[in-house]
Amino acid sequence: MNIIILGANQIGCTLAETLTSEANDITVVDSDATKLRELKDRIDIGTVVGHASHPEVLRRAGGEDADMMIAITDNDEVNMVACRVAHSMFQTPKKICSIRSSDYLISKELFGKHGVAVDDVISPEHIVSNYMEKLIDLPGSLQVLDFAEGGAQLVAVKAFYGGPLVGHEIRLLREHMPNIDTRVAAIFRKDRPIMPEGTTVIEADDEVFFVAAKEHIRSCIGELRKLDKPYKRLIIAGGGNIGLRLAESIEERYQVKIIEHSEKRCKYLSESLNSAIVLNGEASSQELLIEENIEDTDVFLALTNDDEANIMSSLLAKRLGAKKVMTIINNPAYVDLVQGGQIDIAISPQQATIGSLLTHVRRGDVVKVHSLRRGAAEAMEAIAHGDSSSSKVIGRTIDEIELPEGAKIGAIVRNNEVLIAHDDTVVETDDHVILFLVDRKMIPQVERLFQVGFSFF
């Protein structure tokens, strides 16, 4: 697939690396020649220096032959104009546009063929704030991923000593929870993936991914670790777009305080929020954190655009008594360095966003993609189409499907009912199949499984 990516920012570069590894032809456009040169030194892509929305720049990037354009620059207006130009001049089949300003997102009439000519809109800030909200709502989780419109969830949990299933074989899970059906999709032990079997023993500190119906998730977590008490008090450091959107979505259910250094922004935040308390100051101020009873805070969330400021304020908050610390880290090289120590969860905005973009790139009818383990693994939701003669999955039991090594079917959603996948489960037409892949190199093979043969047409 020929894909043009506009913007060599963190999301654009991560996306280019991901798509290049899947045998796509990628061209990245940016006005910063240095960024493009550094990216081209790492991966085999085409680059074009220039203004992303200028027609001649898009032509040089291969606009006439592009199958897809992803406008992911940091400027909403540039992204929208580029999509309009690609539609009018090159009839680009698929145009994906990143929009950060909520003022644009409010207007549904703005997008579509008669508007800016955008096929799909993504909002990185919305994606990240929704991602964090799920972690807050499900204490003890490292990652919470929705499938089938939230009916099923894939959750990552760190197993602790004292969990009922820790030190025991996975097959005992049914004995512990006879009325709840779940499946362990994968285990990461010291960063090494393990494809679980019934005889696999869960060890303390394992990162366990399991899938279950949403209403059964907390019971499953309780098998691997002592359940954390529901959170009540939260402090958000940083009142930018992510901090504001997160506060708006949770302020009615939690006691929320926001620390923001800009007095002008504080005024805007206080006018936009109903019950959250807005504080003007520095999140790295020890006096301020003590004054705001940091020792009674359940979760401290560092959400500014400055990685170093986020890390330092998080470490300080933890030392002063915050029970849990979640931190946004934009530099992917920092994420593995800080997570699991004093910082409980390090969140990479680009990895959270990549899944939404990959959903539009995947072949076959893939309706949901989540990037896992900093991009090393992936979970996807694919719809099975056709019949037993035209499909490689329909009419077959799970153990009959020729999945590539490192891929596992965790669950099937059929008519809004979540069915945990067992070896004798048969895939039917229009089933939503939830898969887990520990090695992203296997994605093309999985995509081919869900592509309908010519006999279907």
C-alpha positions in Angstrom: 0.0 0.0 0.0 1.3 3.5 -0.9 0.9 5.7 2.2 1.8 9.4 2.7 2.3 10.5 6.3 2.2 14.2 6.9 4.2 15.1 10.0 7.5 13.8 11.3 6.5 14.3 15.0 6.6 11.4 17.5 3.3 9.9 16.3 4.3 10.3 12.6 7.7 8.7 13.1 6.3 5.8 15.2 3.6 5.2 12.6 6.2 5.2 9.7 8.3 2.7 11.5 5.3 0.4 12.2 3.9 0.5 8.6 7.3 0.1 7.0 7.9 -3.1 8.9 4.7 -4.4 7.3 5.9 -4.0 3.7 4.1 -0.7 2.9 5.6 2.0 0.7 5.8 5.0 3.0 6.6 8.7 2.3 6.9 11.2 5.1 6.4 14.9 4.5 7.7 17.6 6.9 9.2 21.1 6.8 12.0 20.0 9.1 14.8 18.5 6.9 16.8 17.4 9.9 14.0 15.3 11.4 13.4 13.6 8.0 17.1 12.9 7.5 17.3 11.3 11.0 14.1 9.2 10.3 15.4 8.1 6.8 18.7 7.0 8.5 16.7 4.5 10.6 14.1 3.1 8.2 13.7 2.7 4.5 11.2 5.4 3.5 10.8 8.2 1.1 10.9 11.8 2.4 9.8 15.1 1.1 10.8 18.5 2.6 8.0 21.1 2.4 4.8 22.5 3.7 2.4 19.5 4.2 -0.7 21.1 2.6 0.9 22.6 -0.5 -0.3 20.9 -3.7 3.2 20.7 -5.3 4.6 19.1 -2.1 1.9 16.5 -2.0 2.5 15.8 -5.7 6.3 15.3 -5.1 5.3 12.9 -2.2 3.4 10.7 -4.7 -0.1 12.1 -4.2 -1.2 10.8 -7.6 -0.5 7.2 -6.7 -1.2 7.2 -3.0 -3.7 4.7 -1.6 -3.9 6.6 1.7 -2.9 9.9 3.3 -2.5 10.3 7.1 -2.3 14.0 8.1 -0.8 13.9 11.6 1.0 17.2 11.9 0.6 19.3 15.0 -1.5 21.9 13.1 -5.2 21.1 12.7 -5.6 23.6 9.8 -2.7 22.2 7.8 -4.1 18.6 8.3 -7.6 19.6 7.1 -6.3 21.6 4.1 -4.0 18.8 3.1 -6.9 16.3 3.1 -9.0 18.7 0.9 -6.1 19.1 -1.5 -5.6 15.4 -1.7 -9.3 14.9 -2.4 -9.6 17.6 -5.0 -6.4 17.1 -6.9 -5.5 13.4 -6.6 -8.8 11.7 -5.5 -6.9 10.0 -2.8 -9.1 7.0 -1.7 -8.5 7.3 2.0 -7.7 10.4 4.0 -7.2 10.3 7.8 -6.9 13.6 9.7 -5.7 14.3 13.2 -7.6 17.0 15.0 -6.6 18.4 18.4 -9.0 21.3 18.9 -12.3 20.4 20.4 -13.9 23.4 18.6 -13.5 21.6 15.3 -14.6 18.2 16.6 -17.9 19.7 17.8 -19.1 20.3 14.2 -20.2 17.1 12.5 -21.0 19.0 9.3 -17.3 20.1 8.9 -16.0 16.7 7.8 -17.2 14.3 5.0 -17.0 14.7 1.2 -19.0 17.9 1.2 -16.9 19.4 3.9 -13.1 19.1 4.4 -13.1 15.7 2.6 -11.8 13.7 5.5 -12.7 10.0 5.7 -11.7 9.4 9.3 -10.9 11.8 12.1 -8.8 11.0 15.1 -8.1 13.1 18.2 -4.9 12.1 20.0 -5.9 13.9 23.1 -9.3 12.2 23.3 -7.6 8.8 22.7 -5.1 9.3 25.5 -7.6 10.7 28.0 -10.0 7.8 27.3 -7.1 5.4 27.8 -6.2 6.9 31.2 -9.9 7.0 32.3 -10.1 3.2 31.9 -7.0 2.8 34.0 -8.5 4.9 36.7 -11.8 3.1 36.6 -10.1 -0.3 36.9 -7.5 -0.1 39.8 -4.6 -2.5 39.5 -4.6 -2.7 35.6 -1.7 -1.8 33.4 -3.7 -1.6 30.2 -7.4 -1.8 29.5 -8.6 -2.4 25.9 -12.1 -2.4 24.7 -13.5 -4.6 22.0 -17.0 -5.1 20.5 -18.0 -1.6 21.7 -16.9 -2.3 25.2 -18.7 -5.6 25.6 -15.3 -7.5 25.9 -12.1 -6.3 27.4 -8.5 -7.3 27.2 -6.7 -6.4 30.4 -3.0 -6.5 31.4 -2.2 -7.1 35.1 1.0 -7.6 37.0 0.7 -10.8 39.0 1.6 -10.4 42.7 2.5 -12.9 45.4 -0.7 -13.8 47.2 -2.9 -13.9 44.2 -5.0 -17.1 44.2 -3.7 -18.2 40.8 -0.1 -17.2 41.3 2.2 -20.3 41.5 -0.5 -22.5 40.0 -1.4 -23.7 36.5 -3.7 -21.7 34.3 -6.1 -24.6 33.9 -7.1 -24.1 37.6 -8.7 -20.8 36.6 -12.0 -22.6 35.9 -12.0 -24.3 39.3 -11.4 -20.9 41.0 -14.1 -19.2 39.0 -16.6 -21.9 37.8 -19.3 -19.3 36.8 -16.9 -16.9 34.9 -15.4 -17.7 31.5 -12.0 -16.0 30.7 -8.9 -16.8 28.8 -5.3 -15.9 29.3 -4.2 -14.5 25.9 -0.5 -14.1 26.7 2.1 -13.8 29.4 5.2 -11.6 29.4 7.9 -12.8 31.8 10.9 -10.5 32.1 9.9 -8.9 28.8 9.8 -12.3 27.1 6.5 -13.5 25.6 5.0 -16.9 26.6 2.1 -18.4 24.8 0.1 -19.9 27.6 -1.1 -23.5 27.8 -3.2 -25.1 30.5 -0.1 -26.4 32.2 1.6 -22.9 32.2 2.3 -21.8 35.8 1.8 -18.1 36.5 4.7 -16.6 38.4 4.8 -13.4 40.5 5.8 -10.3 38.5 4.4 -11.9 35.3 2.5 -9.4 33.1 -0.7 -11.3 32.2 -3.1 -10.4 29.4 -6.5 -11.9 29.8 -9.8 -11.4 27.9 -13.3 -11.6 29.4 -16.7 -10.0 29.3 -16.5 -6.5 30.8 -18.6 -7.4 33.9 -16.1 -10.2 34.8 -12.9 -8.3 34.6 -12.6 -7.4 38.3 -13.1 -11.0 39.3 -10.3 -12.0 37.0 -7.9 -9.4 38.3 -8.6 -10.7 41.8 -7.1 -14.1 40.8 -3.7 -12.5 40.0 -3.3 -9.9 42.7 -5.0 -8.3 45.7 -7.7 -6.0 44.4 -6.9 -2.3 44.9 -9.6 -0.2 46.5 -11.5 2.1 44.1 -9.8 5.4 43.7 -11.3 8.6 45.1 -8.8 11.4 45.2 -6.9 12.4 42.1 -4.4 15.2 41.3 -3.7 16.0 37.7 -0.5 17.9 36.9 -1.0 19.9 33.7 -4.2 21.5 32.5 -3.6 21.1 28.7 -6.0 19.4 26.3 -5.4 15.9 27.8 -5.7 17.1 31.4 -8.9 19.1 30.7 -10.6 16.3 28.8 -9.7 13.8 31.5 -11.0 16.0 34.2 -14.2 16.7 32.3 -14.9 13.0 32.0 -14.2 12.0 35.6 -14.9 15.0 37.8 -18.4 13.8 38.7 -17.1 10.4 40.0 -13.9 11.4 41.6 -12.4 14.3 43.7 -10.2 16.0 41.2 -7.6 18.7 41.5 -5.6 20.2 38.6 -2.3 22.0 39.0 -1.5 24.4 36.1 1.3 26.9 36.1 -0.4 29.4 33.6 -2.7 31.8 35.3 -4.6 32.4 32.1 -5.1 28.7 31.5 -6.3 28.3 35.1 -9.0 30.8 34.5 -10.1 28.9 31.4 -10.0 25.6 33.2 -12.1 26.9 36.1 -14.7 28.2 33.7 -14.8 24.9 31.8 -15.1 22.5 34.7 -17.9 22.0 37.2 -16.5 20.4 40.4 -12.8 20.0 39.8 -10.5 22.3 41.8 -8.0 24.3 39.8 -4.7 25.3 41.4 -2.3 27.8 40.0 1.3 26.6 40.7 4.1 24.2 39.8 3.4 20.4 40.1 7.1 20.0 41.2 6.6 22.3 44.2 7.0 20.2 47.3 5.2 22.8 49.4 2.2 22.9 47.1 1.9 19.1 47.0 2.1 18.8 50.8 -0.4 21.6 51.2 -2.8 19.7 48.9 -2.5 16.5 51.0 -0.5 14.5 48.5 -0.2 11.7 51.1 -4.0 11.2 50.8 -4.0 11.1 47.0 -4.9 7.8 45.3 -3.5 8.7 41.9 -1.1 11.5 40.8 -1.2 12.0 37.0 1.5 14.0 35.3 0.1 15.1 31.9 2.2 18.0 30.7 4.1 18.1 27.4 7.5 18.0 29.1 8.8 14.5 29.8 11.4 15.6 32.3 8.9 17.7 34.3 6.4 14.8 34.3 9.0 12.4 35.6 10.4 14.7 38.3 6.9 15.7 39.6 5.8 12.0 39.6 8.9 10.9 41.6 8.3 13.7 44.0 4.6 12.9 44.4 5.5 9.3 45.0 8.1 10.1 47.6 5.6 12.4 49.4 3.0 9.6 49.7 0.9 9.4 46.5 -0.4 5.8 46.3 -0.2 5.5 42.5 1.5 7.5 39.9 0.7 7.6 36.1 2.9 9.6 33.8 2.8 10.6 30.2 6.1 10.0 28.4 6.5 11.2 24.9 10.0 10.0 24.3 9.6 6.2 23.7 13.2 5.6 25.0 12.1 6.8 28.4 9.1 4.6 28.8 10.8 1.3 29.7 13.3 3.1 31.9 10.7 4.6 34.2 7.7 2.2 34.3 7.5 -0.3 37.2 9.8 1.6 39.6 8.6 4.7 41.4 6.3 5.4 38.4 3.6 2.8 38.3 2.4 3.3 34.7 4.2 5.2 32.0 1.9 6.1 29.1 3.2 6.7 25.6 0.7 8.9 23.7 1.9 7.8 20.3 1.5 4.1 21.1 -2.1 4.8 22.4 -2.8 6.7 19.2 -1.2 4.3 16.8 -3.9 1.6 17.3 -6.6 4.0 16.1 -4.6 4.7 13.0 -3.7 1.0 12.3 -7.4 0.1 12.3 -7.8 2.0 9.0 -4.7 0.4 7.5 -5.3 -3.3 8.2 -6.5 -5.5 5.4 -9.6 -7.6 5.8 -12.5 -6.3 7.9 -10.6 -5.2 11.0 -12.6 -2.9 13.2 -10.3 -2.4 16.2 -6.5 -2.5 16.7 -4.6 -1.9 19.9 -0.8 -1.6 20.1 0.7 -3.4 23.1 4.0 -3.6 24.8 5.3 -0.4 23.3 4.4 -1.6 19.8 6.0 -5.1 20.1 2.6 -6.9 20.2 -0.9 -6.2 18.9 -4.5 -7.1 19.7 -7.1 -6.8 17.0 -10.8 -7.3 16.4 -11.6 -8.8 13.0 -15.0 -9.7 11.5 -15.4 -13.1 9.8 -17.2 -12.8 6.4 -18.3 -15.3 3.8 -19.0 -19.0 4.4 -17.1 -22.2 4.9 -16.1 -22.3 1.2 -14.8 -18.8 0.9 -13.4 -18.2 4.4 -10.4 -19.7 6.1 -12.0 -19.4 9.5 -15.8 -19.8 9.2 -17.2 -23.2 10.0 -13.9 -24.2 11.7 -13.1 -24.8 15.3 -10.4 -22.7 17.0 -7.9 -25.6 17.0 -8.6 -26.1 13.2 -7.7 -22.5 12.2 -4.1 -22.3 11.0 -3.0 -19.4 13.1 0.7 -18.3 12.7 3.0 -18.9 15.6 2.6 -16.3 18.3 -1.1 -15.6 17.5 -4.0 -16.6 19.7 -7.8 -16.1 19.5 -9.0 -15.0 22.9 -12.7 -14.5 22.4 -15.6 -14.2 19.9 -18.4 -11.7 20.1 -21.6 -13.0 18.5 -24.8 -11.0 18.6 -23.5 -8.9 21.5 -22.7 -12.0 23.5 -19.0 -12.6 24.5 -17.9 -16.2 24.0 -14.5 -17.1 25.3 -12.6 -19.0 22.7 -12.0 -22.7 23.5 -10.5 -25.3 21.2 -13.9 -26.6 20.2 -15.5 -23.2 19.6 -16.7 -22.8 16.0 -16.4 -19.5 14.2 -19.6 -18.4 12.4 -20.4 -15.7 9.8 -20.3 -12.1 11.1 -18.5 -13.2 14.4 -16.2 -10.5 15.8 -12.9 -12.4 16.5 -10.5 -11.0 19.1 -6.9 -12.0 18.5 -3.7 -11.4 20.3 -0.3 -11.4 18.5 3.0 -11.4 20.4 4.9 -10.8 17.2 3.7 -8.1 14.9 5.5 -9.7 11.9 2.7 -12.2 11.8 0.0 -9.6 11.1 0.0 -10.1 7.3 -0.7 -13.8 7.8 -3.6 -13.1 10.2 -5.0 -10.5 7.8 -5.1 -13.1 5.0 -7.1 -15.4 7.2 -9.9 -12.9 7.3 -9.9 -11.9 3.7 -12.8 -13.5 1.8 -11.9 -15.7 -1.2 -13.2 -14.9 -4.8 -15.9 -17.6 -4.5 -17.7 -15.3 -2.1 -18.4 -12.8 -4.8 
